[in-house]
Amino acid sequence: MSSLGFRATSRIALIIGVGMLAGAALAQPRFGSPPDPRPDATLAAAPAGFDARREGVPAGLVEHIEFDSKVTGGKRPASVYFPPGYSRDKKYPVLYLLHGIGGNETHWPGPGAAGAILDNLIAAGKAVPMIVVMPNGRASNKPSTLFAGGRGPVAAAPGAPAAGPPASAPAGGARGPGGLDPSAMAVEFEAYAAFERELIGDLVPFIEAHYSVTADRAHRALAGLSMGGGQSLNFGLHNVDTFAWVGGFSSAPNTKAPAELVADPAAARRLELLWVSCGNEDGLFNISAGVHEYLAAHDIPHKWYIDAGAHTFPVWKNDLYHFASLLFR
């Protein structure tokens, strides 16, 4: 890895370790009941050990970075995975991989085991060597009203407009889905929606200015889990000139209603890959199923998969394994 010009530090090891502990304790909120009857799983389970470090398999490097955000007016964090043998003499595609509500930039490299999954896929020739950018997808200076994970800097950018919550955001009544306060959820929906401007306007340009990447839509992918799955579908389908590969894993209620999500079916058909998946024991199953049904009814090519499992990292790691193997080919 000497060609990187970087070196692994104890700081990133600590960050990932903290993320693993947080991820182990994190329970994503339940927004509803699992489907009944339970549908059969259609996505195969990845091979045993797919998410574990293996002896003899070259390991990539995960670095902690910070970039300037015009949305928050401060520094914002991300974790970046570089594949084994990363060299500035080559150009790499980039996957932007987003966490769920209450998560942060440590969750995919920690409990999500993204580095080990990519290392094993690349070593087996099942994935193209790629850079994976795992940012903090909560673009706000307001403290999280639900969880401690989505932190932001302290000073707001003057005049930065806040995006309103989508129509599917909890509203009315003392408690929303999963027993959560609707006003607290509205703050989170705004913070995660604002990340679209930060992703397109700040993070993507930063990555392309600092690392050896191919800077075009065909070499950019966007995917995420839960709230990050909703972000990926919302942002990806709204920015097909920026991303050609889009995936939503167990997408949360921040996902736009299908007719709004796919306002331009012709644009959606330009995607190289549109992936929608969810576990067959997940209380959010109807969101992903509804997106799939709308896409199918409008003849929009996509991959629809049902995982075996609930709203948990084993499902999302399996999704990443299969999704990454399809990218940039």
N, C-alpha and C positions, 0 to 999 in steps of 0.2 A: 504493500500500500504506500510505498514511499513516494510514488508519483502524485499522490493526493495533494501534498503540500499541507496536510492537516495531521494532527495526531490525536489519538483517543485520549481522553482525560478522565480523571476520577470524577469530575463533575457530571459527565453524562452518565456514568455508571450509577452515581447517586440518584440522578433524576429518574432513570429507568427503574431503579430499585424502589423509589418512592411511588412511582406510577404503578408498579406491580402490587404493592401493598394497598394502595388506594383502589385499584381495580378489583382486588380480591374482596374488599369491603363494600364496593359500590353495588347497590341494587337499583337497577333502572326502575322507574315507577311503572306500575301496572295501570294501563289505561282502559282495560276491558277484559272480557273473558276470552280464553282461547277458543278457536272454532270448534263447533260441535255439530255434526260428527267431525273428528279429527281427520284432515285429508292425509293421504299417503305422501311420504317424502318422495321427491323426484330428483333431488340432488344427491349424488353419491357421497359417501363419507370419504374424506381424504385418507391416504394410507397412514397407518400407525406411525407415530413419530414425526409427522410432517411439520410439526410446530416446535420441535426440540432441536437443540444443537447436536450435530453428529460429528463424530471423530472422522477426520480426513476431509470434511467438507469445508472449503475456504469460507471464512466469515467476512461479511461486509462490515462497514463502519457506520455507527450512528453518532452524529454530532448534534449538539444543541446550538442553535443560532438565534439571533435576534434581527429583526428588520424594522424599519420605520413605517408607521401607519399614519396615513392621513385621516383615517376614520377616528382613531382615538387620540391622535396627536402625540403618541409616545412610542416606545419600543414594544415590540410584540414577539413572543417566542414561537419556535417551531423545532421539531426534531427532524433531522434529515438522514435518511439511509442512503449510503453509497455502496454499490455492488462490489463484490470482490474484484480486485484488479482495476478499480476505477482509475482512469487516466485522462488527463486534459488533452491527450492526443486523439481521443475518441469523442463522439457525440452520443448522448444518452437521451432516451425518452423519460418523461416524468409522470409519475402517479401522485396526485394530491389526495391524501387519505384522511378522512375526517372522523372525529370521535363523536360520542353521544353526549346528551345533556349531563352536566356534572363532571364530564371528563375534561381532559386537556391534552397538551402535546406529548405527555408521557404515556398515554394509555395504549396506543397502538404499538409502540416499541416495547412496552412493559407487558401487561396482561394480554395484549393482542398478539405478541410474539411475531410482529411483522418481519423483523430482521431474520429470524430463524426460518420462517416460512419462505421468504424470498431467497435466502442462501440455498436452501434445499432444492427449491424449484430450479434455480439457475444452474446449480451443480448437476442436476439431472437432465438439463437441456429442455425443461418444460416451461421455462419463462425466459423472455428476453432480458438481458441485464438492463436494469432501470434504476433511476433515482426515485426514492419515495419521500415525499414531503408530508410530514404529519404535524400540522399547525394546531394552535389553540383557536378553535372555531367560534369562540364567543367574543365578538368584537364590541366591547363596551367598557366604559369606565365605571358603570354602576356595579356595586357589589352584587354577587349572585344572591337571589332571594330564596333559592332552594338548596343549592349545593355549594361546596367550597371549591370545586374544581375549576370553574370557569372564571379565572381571575383576569383583571385588566389593569392597565396603568392608572395612575391617579389623576392625570390632567386630561380634560376633554378637549378635543379639537374645536376651536371657535367656529360656530355656525354649522357644525356637521349635523345634517338632518338624520333623524332616527327613522328607520323603516317601521311601519306598523305591523302588528301581527296578522298572519293570514286569516282568511275566513274560518279556517278550521281550528283556530286557537280557542282554548276554553273561555267561555263567557257566561255570565249570569250565575246566580246561586252562590251559596257560601263556599262550596268546594267544587273543584272541577274533577275531570277524570282521574282515577287513581287517588282521590282524596286530596288533591293538590289545590292550593289557593289560586283561583283564576287570575288575580292581579299579579301574583308572583310569576305565574306561567307567562303572562303577557310580557313581562320584563325580559324573560328568557327568549321568547319568540323574537322580540325586537333585536336582542343582542346577537342571536344566531343569524337572523336575516341580514343584519348590517355587515356580516362577514363577506357577503357577495362583493361589495365594493372594495373591501380590503384585499380579498383574494385576487380579483381581476386587476385592481389598480395598484396594489403594493407588493403582494407576495410573489405573484408570477413574474413581474418585471425584476424583482430582487433575485430570484433564483436564476433567471436567464442572464442576468448581468454578472453573476458571481461564479457560476458553475458551467461545466462543459455539457450543454444540453442542446437538443435540436428544438428550435423555438418556432414551432408551427402546430396547428391544431391536431394534425395527424399523430403527433408525438406527445400529446398531453391527454391525460386521463384524470377523471374525478370520481371518487367513490367514498362512501362512508356508511357508518352504522347508526341506526336509530335517528336521533336528531340530525346527525351528520349524513344519514341516508336521505332524509328529507331535504337537507341543504343541497346534496349532490344532484338530486333530481330537479329541484327548483332552479339551481344555478346552471347546471349542465344543459338542461333543455332551453334555458334562456340565453345561453352563450355558446351556441353550436359553432360559431366562428372561432372560439377559443379552445373548446374541448371536443374531441371526436369519439371519446370512450367514456361512458357514464354508467355508474352503478349505484343502486340504492339497496342496502342490506337492512331489512326490518325497519323500514322508514317510519318515522314518528308522525304525530299529528301536525307538525309544522309543514308537512308535505301539502302543496297546493292541491285544490280540487282538480281532478283529471282534466276537465275542460279548460281550466286556466293553466294547468301545468303544460298541456300540449295545445297551446293556443294556435300554433302554426304546425300542423301535421307535416307539411313539406319540409320544414326545417328539421323536425325530429327524424325524418327519413335520411337525413344526411349523416347521421351518426354511424360510425363504424360498429359500435356496440352499445346497446342500451340494455342494461341488466336490472332486473327487479326480482328480489327474493325475500323470503320470510320463513321463520320456523313454524311448524304445524302445531306448536303449543303456545304460540305468541298471542297475547291479547291485542296486539296491533295488526294482526293478520289481515283484517279487512281493508286496511289502508293500501297495502301492497297489492292485494288481490284486486281491489278496485282500479288501481293504476293499470294492472295487467289487462283487465277486462276492457278498459277504455282503449288501450293501445291495440288490442286484438280487433275490436269493433271498427277501428279506423285504419286497419291494415298498416300499422307501423311496426316494422321489424323489431323484435326484442327477444331477450332470453328471460323466461319466467321459470323460477325454480322454487320448490318448497323444500326447506331443510327439515331434518328431524331435530326438534328441540324448541326451546322457548326463547326469551329475549335475553340471551346470554352470549358471552364471548366464545364458547365452543362453536356456536352457530356462525358467528361472524368470522372466526378464523377459518372455518371451512369455506365460507363464501370468498374470503380473500385468496385462499389457495386456488380455487377454480377460476375466479375472476382474473387474477394476475396471469394465469397461464394462457388466457385468450388475448392479452393486450399486445398491441404494436406488431401484429403479424399480418 
